[in-house]
């Protein structure tokens, strides 16, 4: 069995995804597009490197400030993330999380 917990908790309860589409198969550009609602040419990650705007300064100063989580927080919701956000997020070599004190940011 492949991913038995997923099968038990989602698929066996009726949740399946038979057709899913992304505009790019590259992980960081795809995740940044999902978070921001923007296509690649509109200021999100171009590749999986910090210099390619994957958690780089352009991401942090631009699209990240208008992700769906920011809009949800503005509307009064508490938000959190779990799992992989963007490559190198929170690492010592990443420009993100400069103090390590931001909500949801933990240095590794």
C-alpha positions, 0 to 999 in steps of 0.5 A, a space after each residue: 500500500 502506498 501512503 496508507 494513512 492518506 488512504 485511510 483518512 482521506 480516500 476511504 472517506 470519499 476525498 479523492 483528486 482525479 484531476 489536478 493541474 498546476 501551471 508548472 511542475 517545479 516545486 517552489 514556483 508551483 507553491 509560490 503560485 498557490 500561496 499568492 494566486 499569481 502566475 510566474 511572470 507576475 513576480 513569484 519564484 522562477 526556480 528553486 533557488 533564493 536568487 530565483 525568488 524562492 523565498 528570496 527578498 523579492 518574494 518576501 517584499 512582494 508576493 508574500 505580503 499578499 498571500 491568501 494567509 495575509 488576507 485571511 489574517 486581515 479578515 480575523 482568522 488565525 493562520 499557520 503553516 505545516 510542512 514545506 513552505 518555500 525552499 530554505 525558509 527559516 534556515 540560517 542561509 535564507 534571507 527569511 526569518 531574520 530574527 527567528 521570532 516571527 510567528 511560525 518561523 523556526 530556525 533550523 
